[in-house]
Each structure stands twice: as structure tokens, then as C-alpha cells.
Amino acid sequence: MANHKSAIKRTKQNAVRRARNRAIRTKMKTFIKRIDTAIAENSVDNAQVALKEAVPVIMKAASKGTLKKENASRKVSRLTKRVNIFVASAA
């Protein structure tokens, strides 16, 4: 355990940030799973709606520092590509 006042404060701050980051990451994963389930159920409308809902959540995670900006952009790009391919194949 930390002995100095500043080290104790730093430990508390890290715990709060870790909890916040975990919550943001979990929320992001949930929205990504919604896209996966929509594709698995062959639901074009649900997949497109899920993608529209997931993109802001992913980008917000990047703006909060939970993800790096490039990582978030890559995730959005890959998800968009998957949904577009799914929509094209379903039509």
C-alpha cells in the first residue's frame, strides 16, 4: 500500500479511472454485440440501427481516452464494412 499522501491520492484516482474506463469499454462491447446479433438474425434494419447507435458510443470512448483515436476509427470502419457487406448480400 502507498505510504505518501500523493501516492495514496494517485491510487484513488487510478481506481476511479479504471472503473470509468471499464464501464465505457463494457458499454461499447455491448453495442458491438448488438450488431453481431442483428447480423446473425439476418435483420438488415436492426443491423443498420445498431451500427448508427454504436458509432457514437465508440467515438465517445475515444474522446474520453479509453480507446486511442486510431483504434476507434478502425473499429468503426470494420463494423461499417461488415454491415454494408451484410446489407448488400441480403438485398
Helices and strands as residue ranges (DSSP letters): H 5-40, H 44-64, H 69-90
